[in-house]
Amino acid sequence: MIKVKKISIVSVLVLAICLLVGSAFAFAADKVYTIRFAHGLPGTHHVAIEYANWAKMIKEESNGRLNVKIYPGGQLYTDTNLISAVRTGACEMGSVYTFNLASIVPEYKIFVIPAVIIGRDTLLKVIEGDIGEKLFAKTEEKGIKPLGWVVWSIGGEEMGIISKKPIHVPSDMKGMVVRSMGPEQAQYFEEYCGASSAMVPGAELYMAMQRGTLNASVATFSHLVDRKLHEVAPNICLFPVASYPNVLIMNKDFYDRLPEDLQQVIDDVTAKIQQESYKESAYVYQVYSLKAKEAIAGRGEVYIPTLEEYALWTKDIEDFWKRMTAKTPEVYDLIMEVQNLK
């Protein structure tokens, strides 16, 4: 009798444990995870709309188990603070520029240093190939899970230098004050153009151009149109001064703690959004190039340098790359890897 009681007690305990474990699994399966997604673009921007679609698809594909709250326009964190916020878990997710990521992974400077990435085909080869994998691996080592790319701002195609007066060759910028996006660009403008640089927030760019604090700026067709910069700078010279694909990033600990099926949802939806961004950016380029030409008609120009003029913009460019990466030779190696892409 004593043995039977002992067995019965053990059986009850085992049964209770099984029920508890089963309940825990059931609870985990029904648990809703909230993702705070911050970015610096206005909610009406075409890329911000892609982010809203990402959030909608995430909720649908996860059957409501992933709930995304989007904070556009720097409401939650500014671009400069967003990487740190995601890294520490203060915010689960964000969209950042490659020049922001260069602060923790110097190799992202390949997107920032002038004339490294030329054209849409090269950009896609970079982000979809071994170079993109290397960059994401280094990012993950920093405690950040890179999810995917969003393409929209391609130097030489829809990005260049906007200005008050026409610019065709580097010497046309002599004496100008230009808004650049980092020390490498600032050095380029100083050496090649005889121009000085100033760092001005995007929200203050119109006023700076209007007042003459700035004479030129790195910008895109969409900047020219949506921010009405054509009113104060009705010229754009299309030159591959940089390319700025955005990167969707997530706190690595948060991602790793998610059930595998939800991780797969995030991966799959992000891959779809990345592919959609290729089509969307090509469409937007066509639309905004027409809008920009209409906006500046009779007052300015959209200019593409001739081969002879382009040679002036890129004279001894490899020597420039070497000097700009003297303290980070790994960046130079990656630059040369980009040049050898086929």
Secondary structure, DSSP 8 states (H G I E B T S, - for coil): -HHHHHHHHHHHHHHHHHHHHHHHHHHHHH--EEEEEE-SS-TTSHHHHHHHHHHHHHHHHTTTSEEEEEE-TTSS--HHHHHHHHHHTSSSEEEEEHHHHTTT-GGGGGGTSTTSS-SHHHHHHHHHSHHHHHHHHHHHHTTEEEEEEE----BTTTEEEEESS---SGGGGTT-EEE-SSHHHHHHIIIII--EEE---GGGHHHHHHHTS-SEEEEEHHHHHHT-GGGT--EEEE--S----EEEEEEHHHHHHS-HHHHHHHHHHHHHHHHHHHHHHHHHHHHHHHHHHHHHTTT-EEE---HHHHHHHTTTHHHHHHHHTTT-HHHHHHHHHHHT--
